[in-house]
């Protein structure tokens, strides 16, 4: 097993475990901190995929900015008491079963993946440019100009919408 | 890597969206700089931008179709006509909103700006031919509509509606995104045109993965168009939102989401037409029957119109299914009722879908318009505000409104001589032509059942006495204008659909890459 594969399994396993902890933890603060850990390990997986820029942005934006907001909300709501354990009822059982079914279907669908590796390690020109800030920037401003501009429209609409929703009463 | 050359001419296809976004910016800035007591100019700016954008889109509708922005979007007659329909609906909704908001002292530039943002997203969504672009534009229109739903939060119901819409909308966006990611994983591209070939191979090598991806994308769209069994959010959200916003949801959002759905599945459906056509047919049957049956017991007219909007999504899905050839694979196409060999004339099917979208837009904007004038400011969000009794004896108190509402109801029910009848005729004919006779028969039966709850309103308006203590609802010129315009459109397009139907029959969809 190469060092890369070993790192991948470490990151992937830690991502899954900490993501599970987000859902299963009793206290909201524990969940939030597990989410931070998930973001960090996921950033590791991105780095292994040659996507350095996304790995850095993942840590900066998600683990940094968005998690701070999460923690603010949790502290403002001051949910110190853990919620009582969920009771079983028909809807929950059906919901759990369909979630498990969907998960099984997705896992089954991944069963037959293509086997040939992409062989990028040999392609030095591609390896040097791929995933760097320069390449990503060039692509965003040229080939993906239309979605990029749509994102600015989306952000403006979201800001205006957030102000509208935050107003106590119109 | 070669950098593409961008010139001003490349911006021309997105001009309608640019006009709408510019109008929204003017509205937002006018809130800062124009602090006058009267705020009637807001509605005028919004109306002007929507009419201008619609005009621009109509002017470009007959140009040859081509791909724009390196194949991320296409400009074809189909996308231009969807933009025209969206702008038409938006103009009607703005006219309804002007008085609705003034009555409630809630005229704000943000409201109209969000509507224009939503319309810009709809126009771009109709053009998108690439999954990232498509998803972002879908979000532009969704985010704006979520905020509009929460605009007038007087009482618990609107807040609940907005929250429900937001959570379920985010959930459906996640489904769509998951499906898109799987599609990218299967095919290695996000451009729909490049996706067809690899997807066709993947349907044999990784059938499960490819089918899962298509199903997730379809589920995301089915949420947006409120197709059964993804319709649960629609009645509560439609009821809780301010009535003009509900009109925008049923007219604009539905048209744009359908445009996206048609484009995605016409591209991807070529990889495996049978599976896609079967899925669309099944959704169409469930939605047509389910929507109409659920609407039957409703006394609350706003809720009834929400279920009716679900049913109309079903007829439109039938039109989409008619775009695929059905060599005996449809659910009911293999019955002895099937006629000869099916030959798809896709021009007819496109015309059917677009004409139906137009018909539904004018009829539902009008119907929600009458609902919004009958709903009094003092009612708050009480459930009685939209009760069937509100319509008792409307013919004696406000004969003009009663006649207009009767026209809208007949049109929604699909009874001649209205535009709704022409729309249904075109859609059902396209379905029969492509070998979906069984589905078309189910559609006709379902709409016959639907006639019951539409005509019940007409009966209440013309044959029930007016309540003794009833307050006469007031008249406002902008709302009157919207009602008159949509009533005239409903009848005129129903009697003489000629010119418009000719335009729409030129609408094809572009499948190339440049």
Interface residues (C-beta under 8 A of the other chain):
Chain A: X105 X106 X108 X109 X110 X111 X112 X113 X114 X135 X138 X139 X142 X143 X144 X145 X146 X147 X150 X151 X153 X154 X156 X157 X158 X160 X161 X162 X163 X164 X165 X169 X170
Chain B: X1 X3 X4 X6 X14 X21 X28 X68 X69 X70 X72 X73 X106 X108 X110 X111 X113 X114 X117 X118 X120 X121 X124 X130 X132 X133 X136 X137 X139 X140 X143 X144 X146 X147 X148 X150 X151 X152 X153 X154 X162 X182 X205 X206 X208 X209 X211 X212
